[in-house]
Amino acid sequence: MLRFHKRPKVETERMTLRLPEHADWRAWSHLREASAAHLTPWEPVWAHDHLSRKAFTNRVYWAMRAETSGTAVPMMLIRREDQRLMGAITLDNIRRGPVQAGTLGYWIGAPYVRQGLMREAVEAMVHFGFKVLDLSRIESACLPENVASRGVLEKSGFKYEGVAQSYLQIAGRWRNHVLYANLRNDRRGRTDVG
């Protein structure tokens, strides 16, 4: 029997969040290249072939496998009015069982900052994570000096939980990160133990 897996799509007020497609490569590579000065202070060092078609093809295949296996939901941010790619958001490291949690990461191209678009995307992915994926906790981390990202998280219902020492390699150095979490309200203080 054939089974058809319906790929996730999330609609917000101004955009569609969907899995990456091979046809996105040119728009993705141009936006990343044009936004390099804006993005690289906050990201791991880009591989020498980061913007290549082959690297993007690998990213698309990874996205399909990860979504199918339930370990991640990597989405592109597509502006509805003109189908323009603006950035990406990924609910990754999805853990099941007693934890029911995932980790949120995101980026947005320089032309689209300070328009409330990332907050809109974060809130939509949190809703998707809680209501569709049945997660109980969504975590995110950023550099302490990344004021814009901290603001997005705080305005989207994430609460500061502390500092993780040497959490990720960013721009070639192990860096401390501030940790945030958003908890599903209807599960706070509850257990399924009878």
C-alpha positions as CSV (number, residue, x, y, z in Angstrom):
1,M,0.0,0.0,0.0
2,L,1.3,3.5,-0.9
3,R,1.4,6.1,1.8
4,F,1.5,9.8,1.0
5,H,3.1,11.9,3.7
6,K,1.6,15.4,3.8
7,R,4.4,17.9,4.2
8,P,3.7,20.6,6.9
9,K,2.8,24.1,5.9
10,V,2.1,26.9,8.4
11,E,0.2,30.0,7.3
12,T,0.7,33.3,9.2
13,E,-0.7,36.7,8.5
14,R,2.0,37.7,6.0
15,M,3.8,34.5,5.1
16,T,3.9,30.8,4.5
17,L,6.3,28.6,6.4
18,R,7.2,25.4,4.4
19,L,9.9,22.9,3.9
20,P,12.8,24.0,1.6
21,E,12.6,22.9,-2.1
22,H,15.3,22.5,-4.7
23,A,13.9,25.5,-6.5
24,D,14.7,27.7,-3.5
25,W,18.5,27.5,-3.9
26,R,19.1,30.7,-6.0
27,A,16.9,32.9,-3.7
28,W,18.4,31.3,-0.6
29,S,22.0,31.7,-1.7
30,H,21.5,35.3,-2.9
31,L,19.8,36.3,0.4
32,R,22.4,34.6,2.5
33,E,25.3,36.1,0.5
34,A,23.7,39.6,0.6
35,S,23.0,39.2,4.3
36,A,26.4,37.8,5.3
37,A,27.5,40.8,7.4
38,H,24.2,40.6,9.2
39,L,24.3,36.8,9.8
40,T,27.8,35.7,10.3
41,P,28.4,37.3,13.8
42,W,25.6,35.0,15.1
43,E,26.2,31.8,13.3
44,P,28.8,29.0,13.1
45,V,31.5,29.6,10.5
46,W,30.2,28.9,7.0
47,A,31.8,26.0,5.1
48,H,33.7,27.0,1.9
49,D,30.8,25.6,-0.2
50,H,28.0,27.0,2.1
51,L,26.2,28.8,-0.7
52,S,26.7,26.2,-3.4
53,R,23.8,24.3,-5.1
54,K,25.3,21.0,-3.8
55,A,25.3,22.2,-0.2
56,F,21.7,23.4,-0.6
57,T,20.6,20.1,-2.2
58,N,22.0,18.3,0.8
59,R,20.1,20.7,3.0
60,V,16.8,19.9,1.2
61,Y,17.4,16.2,1.5
62,W,18.2,16.5,5.2
63,A,15.1,18.6,5.7
64,M,12.9,15.9,4.1
65,R,14.5,13.1,6.1
66,A,14.4,15.0,9.4
67,E,10.7,16.0,8.9
68,T,9.7,12.5,7.9
69,S,11.5,10.9,10.9
70,G,10.1,13.5,13.3
71,T,13.4,14.9,14.5
72,A,13.1,18.4,13.0
73,V,10.8,20.7,11.0
74,P,12.9,23.0,9.0
75,M,10.9,25.7,7.3
76,M,11.5,28.6,4.8
77,L,9.8,31.9,5.4
78,I,8.0,32.8,2.2
79,R,6.3,36.2,1.9
80,R,2.8,35.6,0.6
81,E,2.4,38.7,-1.4
82,D,5.3,38.0,-3.8
83,Q,6.6,34.5,-2.8
84,R,9.9,36.0,-1.8
85,L,12.2,34.0,0.5
86,M,12.9,36.0,3.7
87,G,14.7,33.6,6.0
88,A,14.2,30.3,7.8
89,I,13.1,28.7,11.1
90,T,13.8,25.2,12.3
91,L,12.2,23.3,15.2
92,D,15.1,20.8,15.7
93,N,16.3,18.2,18.1
94,I,12.7,17.0,18.7
95,R,12.7,14.6,21.6
96,R,9.8,12.4,22.5
97,G,8.7,10.3,25.5
98,P,8.7,12.0,28.9
99,V,10.5,15.2,27.6
100,Q,8.3,16.1,24.5
101,A,10.6,19.0,23.6
102,G,12.4,20.7,20.7
103,T,14.9,23.5,20.0
104,L,14.1,26.5,17.9
105,G,16.6,28.2,15.7
106,Y,16.1,30.9,13.0
107,W,17.6,33.5,10.8
108,I,16.2,36.4,8.6
109,G,17.7,38.2,5.7
110,A,19.0,41.8,6.3
111,P,16.3,43.4,4.2
112,Y,13.6,42.0,6.4
113,V,14.8,42.8,9.9
114,R,12.7,45.0,12.3
115,Q,9.4,44.3,10.6
116,G,8.0,41.8,13.1
117,L,8.4,39.0,10.7
118,M,10.6,36.8,12.8
119,R,8.3,37.2,15.8
120,E,5.3,36.2,13.6
121,A,7.3,33.1,12.4
122,V,8.4,32.2,16.0
123,E,4.9,32.4,17.4
124,A,3.5,30.3,14.5
125,M,6.2,27.6,15.0
126,V,5.6,27.5,18.7
127,H,1.9,27.1,18.1
128,F,2.7,24.3,15.5
129,G,5.0,22.6,18.0
130,F,2.5,22.6,20.8
131,K,-0.7,21.9,18.9
132,V,0.4,19.7,16.0
133,L,3.5,18.1,17.3
134,D,2.2,17.8,20.9
135,L,5.4,19.2,22.4
136,S,5.4,20.4,26.0
137,R,8.6,22.6,25.9
138,I,10.3,24.6,23.2
139,E,13.8,25.8,23.9
140,S,16.0,28.4,22.2
141,A,19.4,30.0,22.8
142,C,21.3,33.0,21.5
143,L,24.4,35.0,22.3
144,P,23.9,37.4,25.3
145,E,24.6,40.4,23.1
146,N,22.1,39.5,20.4
147,V,19.5,42.0,21.6
148,A,17.2,41.5,18.6
149,S,16.9,37.8,19.0
150,R,16.4,38.1,22.8
151,G,13.6,40.6,22.1
152,V,11.9,38.2,19.6
153,L,12.0,35.4,22.1
154,E,10.8,37.4,25.1
155,K,8.0,39.0,23.1
156,S,7.0,35.5,21.9
157,G,6.4,34.1,25.4
158,F,9.9,32.6,26.0
159,K,11.3,32.9,29.5
160,Y,14.9,33.4,30.4
161,E,16.3,30.3,32.1
162,G,20.1,30.9,32.4
163,V,23.4,30.8,30.7
164,A,25.0,27.7,29.0
165,Q,28.8,27.9,29.1
166,S,30.6,27.3,25.8
167,Y,27.3,26.2,24.3
168,L,28.0,26.6,20.5
169,Q,30.8,27.5,18.2
170,I,29.9,30.9,16.7
171,A,32.1,32.7,14.3
172,G,34.9,30.2,15.1
173,R,34.8,30.5,18.9
174,W,33.0,28.5,21.7
175,R,30.5,31.0,23.0
176,N,28.2,31.2,26.1
177,H,24.5,31.5,25.2
178,V,21.5,32.6,27.1
179,L,18.8,29.9,27.3
180,Y,15.1,30.5,26.9
181,A,12.1,28.2,27.0
182,N,8.4,28.4,26.2
183,L,6.2,25.9,28.0
184,R,2.8,24.7,26.9
185,N,0.4,26.3,29.3
186,D,-2.1,23.5,29.6
187,R,0.6,21.1,30.9
188,R,2.2,23.3,33.6
189,G,2.3,21.5,36.9
190,R,0.5,18.4,35.4
191,T,1.7,14.8,35.2
192,D,0.1,11.8,33.6
193,V,0.8,9.7,36.7
194,G,-2.4,8.5,38.3
